[in-house]
Amino acid sequence: MKKIKILSSIGVVTAAALALVACSKSGNTNVNTKKNFPTATPKKATKQGGTVKVALETDTPFTGIFSDELATTAVDSSVAEPGEESLFDTDNHYKINDKGSATLKLNQNAKTATITMKKGVKWSDGKQVNAKDLEYSYEILANKKTASQRYNSKFEDINGMKEYHEGKAKTISGIEMPDGENGRTIVLHYKQLKPGMYYSGNGYFSEDAAPYHYLKNVPFNKLQSSDQIRKRPLYYGPFKVQKLVRGQSVTWVPNKYYWRGRPKLNKIVIQVVSQNSASQAIKSHKFDVAQVVNSQWNQVKGTKGVDFIGQIPLQYYYLGFKVGKWNTAKGKNVMNKNAKMNSKPLRQAIGYAMNVDAVDKRYTQGLSFQVPTLIPEGFGDYFNKDVKGYHYDLKKANQILDKAGYKKKGKWRVQPNGKPLTIHFMAMTGDSTQEPIVQNYIQQWHKIGLNVKLTGGRLTEPNSFYDKVQHDDPSVDMFSAGWTLASEPSQITMFGENSVQNYERFVTPENNKLLNEMDSQKSFNHKYRVQKFHEWQQYMFDQAYVIPMDNKYTIEAVNNKLTGYSTKPSQNNNGHQLWYQVGYAK
């Protein structure tokens, strides 16, 4: 997403910290990550200087969109991490505090959110981050000419945001700059405040700034392809871009104007490495930081000279069904009642035919585990433990199809109207286990008489995958993907009627009702909000527009000479590693 902490393979960044990712792994264990893996490197005295090499594990070149408002892939967000810093730091429960580059004050009576940049927070060209930079982030997100994937209906709670997005207003009336554009404060005027606003990743306001003085002369429709975004980005984080090899590597050096002080490291080099080469890269110590591909854990777990840092992130992998299209003119998802996959029994049967648990046990040594709902356990009482989930049951899958009229005609089942049924499934390229896992699921669906074929006859290259999912390519009936979630659990960004990231394009009155209730004024009452989250999870399980599959440990191999590297929320910045505090031990 999350902002995001990126998963491997595919990602779509959203204002509510989300990432769409390739689905390739599963399982059914729930282990306390703190018991098995530390969440940070050991604390040691730090010396100044040194270079850190970071492996960027992807099987395709990164697109290099260095703008949080415009980036659409998880890989791009990872590449930008040393320079990109969000406005707010949080505690370990993701609640926004005053330790970041900006402060937040909410006034429920006035229905306002006041964001103030700290004095001395400067862009890497030395200019103070000001109120116009804060406001400009909203213009980039909301102006249709930028085609930002991160705009969603949550922003429309800001007065005038919808009118600006629809081109009916030239400015966003609900954003006030009380000290002028060169001041450091903006006041956001809302129709109403929401319970999630106290937490990072809530999606109701931007947690970024955009350098207006640097970008103002670039037309919105040219912004994403401009040199200012692709080659020479400005950041106010600890590092700035020194060298860029397009699609392959980025070299970062300290931002001498960084507000927290000079970073410990002299240089960070982020370089692309294929997932299949990840284990060898770790064992040969080619990189100082590299994410472990879980299927390769047995190959690397005994490696000397590294600390393995682990966590179970707020994420899940899923199977999504295309049942409609995005209507750009109306800015909403429109469901097609006659869509091939707009059959609840068909979707449910497909879910019960998947042997997710067996796949994880075979390919990930228990580092992935099956999940029953679309709310991870990490969200505490928001997680509905009573939802059963789609566990492997071929008998039940066949019974559901038989009852719904999907009769067998020869080897394959036909639609209830007697017409042939061919389902096109899209999955992304990944590590060496991706192909056998995908073929396994296809064979499982064949066992219940469903003629499922891979879109294009093979796994899809990531950039093409993004394009097809986002633009509702007719060659895709269902797809495997995943979300990394914001630390605030609201679901409207992924599944709302007006969210472009509702990639299944399903819209129902009941879903709209539940999504609105979980973010309503009544939901300032925690017990009520928990109840609505539980009802929504049960509803989504029953409807099966999205079938949750699994979650997995995220494990990083970190050079044991490094200190200050942590996955704790309070030691991160909205999902980003706080690179200014990482350094070599004395």
Secondary structure, 3 states (H helix, E strand, C coil): CCCCCCCCCCCCCCCCCCEECCCCCCCCCCCCHHHHCCCECCCCCEECCCEEEEEEECCCCCCCCCCCCCCCCHHHHHHCCCCCCCCCCECCCCEECCCCCEEEEEECCCCEEEEEECCCCECCCCCECCHHHHHHHHHHHHCHHHCCCCCCHHHHHECCHHHHHCCCCCCCCCEECCCCCCCCEEEEEECCCCHHHHECCCCCCCCCCCCHHHHCCCCHHHCCCCHHHHCCCCCCCCEEEEEEECCCEEEEEECCCCCCCCCCCCEEEEEEECHHHHHHHHHCCCCCEEECCHHHHHHHCCCCCEEEEEECCCEEEEEEECCEEEECCCCEEEECCCCCCCCHHHHHHHHHCCCHHHHHHHHCCCCEEECCCCCCHHHHHHCCCCCCCCCCCHHHHHHHHHHCCCCEECCEEECCCCCECEEEEECECCCCCHHHHHHHHHHHHHHCCCEEEEHHHCCECHHHHHHHHHCCCCCCCEEEEEEECCCCCCCHHHHCCCCCCCCCCCCCHHHHHHHHHHCCHHHHCHHHHHHHHHHHHHHHHHHCCEEEEEEECEEEEEECCEECCECCHHHEECCEECHHHCEEEC
